[in-house]
Amino acid sequence: MYKNNIQKLITQSPLEIDTEIQIMGRPPTMANSEFLSNKQQGDWAEQVVYKAINEFSDEYFAVKYGRTESIAAGDEGFADFYKEYQNELNIIGKKPDLLIFKLTDFPNRNVDIENDEQVRKAIAALEVRSSSFLIAKYTAFMDKRQEEAINKCATIREKIFSSELAKLLERKNKVIYNLILQATDDTYRELDFRRPSWSLTPELRSLTELLKELKENIKILHKRDYLSITPKMEDIALVNRWIQKYNVKHFYLQVFFDKAYVISFQDILELVSNDDNEGKNFSIERDVKNQGKTTIKINVKVGKEVLGKIDMPYHKSAMKELDRGRLLFYVTFEGGKGYLDQKIFIRDIINA
């Protein structure tokens, strides 16, 4: 059974996930422009996925399930809303944004999302995330930057080993000498050494500058070069709590402004259970943009490109006036059609 497989992966996970976590804390007192813009973008991403499924699928349909309230910190009644939401997380877990059902089960598409038995008939659950990038352009930029850094490393290596500097390096530091000697285009990113600061002779100064430049380019290769799907550590426990109650397959779907990728919750758990994948396919970081919470950043390319194209939405500014007369300006989004890859939708979501 699906929920049992998920529970087993959670129990065996090296992440030490607290499945009994209880969400507590005082509600924020005031929203800001960035929060409002991010919420608008998230709502837009969810709408793109919702419409893409319902317009391009003849056998399945999507229903909005997660919370959709537009209330924000500083609004009247927000404190009560915040407390109610925390109670919901602590009882049933984190609701996914969308549920997918068979049209044969609900011919009129009328699903009562407050009815647990009807929710359990869902084929899949989608947690929709948004990202302010064009992934195609980002990937091309990062690929070029990586290629340039590798070429620079190769050039520096050639300068050292085609001159007397090679013997000088071997005499001064045999470890660094061997590291660079054995390096290839595929292994420069694996190099790591403490840069010396030799300066006694012109030759030593020249060697030091080359090693400094080599180190700088290796640092570029060490940097994370992929966009990511980003489940928070605490969300894993809350998603699992919902899965244990409803036993519906769960997926994360990351929406960019040109494409969208999907990965199953089960694949996420399996991926992070293998430390060979760390650094290449995922990293674990404290996200300063999310109150310093521990976040798993999974290479989005591990997922599947479920929306192969998204039309750019229209965007315009909006204003929110707070009770004290403070004005918040933020961005809203409209349009932006998504085009569903039905093969991936069926294979990697419906039949996963």
Secondary structure, DSSP 8 states (H G I E B T S, - for coil): -HHHHHHHHHHH-TT---TT--------S---HHHHHHHHHHHHHHHHHHHHHHHH-SSEEEEE-S------TTSTTHHHHHHHHHHHHHHT----SEEEEETTT-TT----TT-HHHHTT-SEEEEEEE-SS-HHHHHHHHHHHHHHHHHHHHHHHHHHHTSTHHHHHHHH-HHHHHHHHH--TTTGGG---------SSHHHHHHHHHHHHHHHHHHHHHS--S-EE--BHHHHHHHHHHHHHH---EEEEEE-SS-EEEEEHHHHHHHHT-GGGBTTTEEEEEEGGGTTEEEEEEEGGGSEEEEEEE---EEEEEEEE-TTS-EEEEEEEE---EEE-HHHHIIIII--
